[in-house]
Amino acid sequence: MNNNNFQPVSSKRLYFYEIELVIYFPSHGNDDGRSIPKYGVRYRDLKNKKGQSGRAINLEDVLALSIIKNGYPHTVCYFIAEVVGKFKYPPKKCLDLRTIQNEDDLYNWIKDLQL
C-alpha cells in the first residue's frame, strides 16, 4: 500500500484552560441545518481523565456538565489540530482566544467561527 497520498485529518477544537477540558467538532455532520446547541461533539476532561464514549453527543449536553456550567467565566482557545497520533495540551497556538462569560457567549462565538 502506498501512503504517499496520506492526508492528515484536521480537527476543530475548543480547549478550556482552567478546567482542562477539550470539545472536538467533527469535520462534517453539523452542516445539516441543526441549531448550535444540537451540534454533535465529543469531549475529553483531561484533568479527570474521562469523556463520553460511543457516539457524539449534543453540545448542550456537554455545556450542562457541572464542571463547565458552574465554572464561568472560562478562558477558551479555538485551534485546529492535525489528527496524527497523540496531541499535547494545552495547545501551543490558538487561532482565537476568548474569555467566555456564559453559554450564550460560547454559542455566539461558535456561530462566528462557523464551526
Phi, psi and omega in degrees: 000134181266119180261014181294339181262014180297128177243117179297147180271133177269142179234123177276132187220153171241127180247125179264109187298308188296328184251000178053057180233141179235137175248129182256129177255130180291158181289340177207166178116334179260007183263024182259018177091001180289154179288155183304317178300337181267003177304139174277125182220170170236157177219161176218123175271101186288326182295316182261004177053053176211164178191181179278152177247160179082216185293162175298154178240166180292142178305319181299330178288324176292316181292344177278350177301137184301326179300328177270306186303321184264008186245007181297148359282158178238141171269120188235134179252128171262128179209166176242129180247140171279123183274090175216097181082199185274132180264142180265140178241152356290160180296146180282334183221125176259139172281333177204139180230128183221156167261119184259123184273333183196178182300319180298320175304316182293316178300317179296320179294317178298321177297315179298322180285345182058047179282000000 
